[in-house]
Amino acid sequence: MTTSDRSSATSFRVAQQWDDGLSWISDPDEMVRRASHAVRGDDDGVWLFDPVDAPGIDDAIAELGPVEGVAVLSAYHARDAGTFATRHDVPVSIPRWLPRVAERVDAAVERFSGEIGDSGFRVRRYEPIPGWSEAIAYRSSDDILYTPEVLGTAPLYTVGQERLGLYLPQRLFPPTSFTEYAPERILVGHGDGLSREATAALTDAVTNGRKRLPRAILKHGPTQFRAAIASMID
């Protein structure tokens, strides 16, 4: 199992599918489990979040409707956003304060603050330490939470019986303010999303993540360090 392959994905696996959305994991044998999401917006157009391309994925997305926009919400998730934006003739939407991404996508860029177009998602800035910048997105109409990096379900994130885990550095200072959310569905940038007892999993991750830090260091420390370095030099 590879940590992460930066070349073009050759396959994908549907991770979640519901009436208004689809999540997929490209090259699912990777340990980091790069997850992408297509979610129908308030006007029925489809928004893609931090997408990774893969053969055949456009057919699956088309079942939801036409693509209205592509959004990148992590400084390290430029991924294939430009490819999708060009293919569907839409801009790449990036938070005004998010660094790195604009120069890494070969497509028109549209900066935003607050709400992502007509998607219904509003974002909050999350920059816990220098060099870490992402946007946390939440849609109150159906209580969907999306976190690109800080939370995940991939093997690199969880320990023990955790269904949702904090990325290693965040276990020291967990984002307890996240408990203000009560999501019915959680989407993540790495791993399968959660649609069962999502709020309980979120509460457990942010309130108990610190006490599991020693175990997480032993299990994930070296691998997460290598993955972080690879992301920074990309």
SVG drawing of the C-alpha trace seen along z (x, -y; Angstrom):
<svg xmlns="http://www.w3.org/2000/svg" viewBox="-32 -37 42 39">
<polyline fill="none" stroke="black" stroke-width="0.4" points="0.0,0.0 1.5,-3.3 1.3,-6.5 0.4,-8.7 1.0,-8.6 1.1,-12.0 0.7,-10.6 -2.7,-10.5 -5.1,-8.1 -6.0,-4.9 -9.1,-3.9 -11.6,-5.1 -14.0,-3.7 -17.3,-5.2 -17.1,-5.9 -20.5,-7.4 -23.5,-8.1 -26.7,-9.9 -29.5,-11.8 -27.6,-15.0 -24.0,-13.9 -21.2,-11.5 -17.8,-10.9 -15.1,-8.9 -11.5,-7.8 -9.0,-7.8 -6.4,-5.0 -8.0,-3.5 -5.0,-1.4 -3.1,-4.5 -2.8,-4.9 -3.8,-8.6 -7.1,-7.7 -7.5,-11.0 -11.3,-11.7 -13.2,-14.0 -16.8,-15.1 -19.5,-16.2 -22.5,-17.8 -25.6,-19.3 -25.9,-23.0 -29.0,-25.1 -29.7,-25.7 -29.2,-22.0 -25.8,-22.7 -23.0,-20.3 -20.0,-21.6 -16.8,-19.6 -14.6,-19.7 -10.9,-19.1 -11.3,-16.7 -8.9,-14.0 -9.5,-12.9 -9.9,-9.2 -11.1,-7.4 -14.9,-7.2 -15.6,-9.6 -17.3,-12.2 -20.0,-9.7 -20.8,-9.2 -20.8,-13.0 -23.1,-13.6 -25.9,-11.6 -26.1,-14.4 -26.3,-17.2 -24.1,-19.7 -20.9,-20.9 -21.3,-24.5 -18.0,-25.0 -14.9,-23.5 -13.8,-24.5 -10.4,-23.9 -10.4,-24.3 -6.9,-23.2 -3.6,-24.9 -2.3,-21.4 -5.3,-20.1 -4.8,-21.7 -5.0,-18.1 -6.8,-18.0 -9.0,-21.1 -7.7,-22.8 -8.4,-19.8 -12.0,-19.6 -12.5,-23.3 -11.2,-23.3 -13.2,-20.3 -16.5,-21.8 -15.7,-25.4 -16.0,-26.8 -13.5,-28.6 -11.7,-27.2 -13.1,-28.8 -10.6,-29.4 -11.0,-31.3 -9.5,-34.8 -6.9,-34.0 -5.9,-30.5 -2.3,-30.3 -0.5,-28.2 -3.4,-26.9 -3.9,-29.7 -0.4,-29.1 -0.9,-25.4 -4.1,-25.2 -4.1,-25.8 -7.5,-27.4 -9.3,-30.6 -9.5,-31.3 -12.3,-33.0 -11.7,-34.1 -14.5,-34.1 -15.3,-34.6 -18.2,-33.3 -20.4,-31.2 -19.1,-29.0 -21.1,-30.3 -24.6,-28.8 -23.5,-25.6 -25.1,-26.5 -21.8,-25.9 -20.3,-28.5 -16.6,-28.3 -14.6,-29.3 -10.8,-29.9 -8.7,-27.3 -5.0,-28.0 -3.9,-26.4 -0.2,-26.5 2.2,-28.3 2.0,-26.5 -1.4,-24.9 -4.3,-26.6 -7.7,-25.2 -11.3,-26.1 -14.0,-24.2 -17.2,-24.0 -20.7,-23.5 -24.2,-23.5 -26.9,-24.0 -29.8,-23.0 -28.7,-19.3 -26.0,-19.5 -23.1,-18.4 -19.6,-19.2 -16.5,-19.0 -12.9,-19.1 -10.1,-18.8 -7.2,-17.9 -7.7,-18.3 -10.1,-15.4 -10.0,-12.1 -10.9,-8.5 -8.0,-7.2 -5.6,-4.7 -3.1,-7.5 -5.6,-9.4 -7.3,-6.9 -6.2,-4.8 -8.0,-2.1 -11.8,-2.2 -11.9,-5.8 -14.2,-6.3 -12.9,-9.8 -9.4,-11.0 -7.4,-14.2 -4.3,-14.7 -1.4,-14.1 -0.3,-17.7 -3.9,-18.6 -4.2,-16.0 -2.1,-18.3 -4.5,-21.2 -7.8,-19.7 -10.3,-22.1 -12.9,-21.9 -14.9,-24.7 -15.9,-22.1 -18.4,-20.7 -20.7,-23.6 -21.5,-21.6 -24.1,-18.9 -23.5,-17.2 -25.7,-14.5 -22.9,-13.7 -19.2,-14.3 -17.0,-14.5 -13.2,-14.5 -10.3,-15.0 -8.8,-11.7 -11.0,-8.6 -14.6,-7.6 -17.2,-10.0 -19.5,-9.3 -23.3,-9.3 -24.1,-7.3 -23.8,-8.9 -21.6,-11.6 -21.9,-14.1 -20.9,-11.5 -17.8,-10.6 -16.9,-14.3 -17.4,-14.9 -15.2,-11.9 -12.4,-13.0 -12.1,-16.5 -12.6,-15.8 -10.6,-12.6 -8.0,-13.1 -5.3,-14.5 -5.3,-11.5 -4.7,-9.2 -1.7,-11.3 1.1,-8.9 -0.6,-6.0 -1.0,-8.0 2.7,-9.1 3.8,-5.5 1.5,-4.3 1.5,-7.2 4.4,-9.6 7.0,-8.6 4.5,-8.0 2.7,-11.3 6.0,-13.2 7.0,-11.8 3.5,-12.5 3.6,-16.1 7.1,-16.8 5.9,-15.4 2.9,-17.7 5.0,-20.8 7.5,-20.3 4.8,-19.5"/>
</svg>
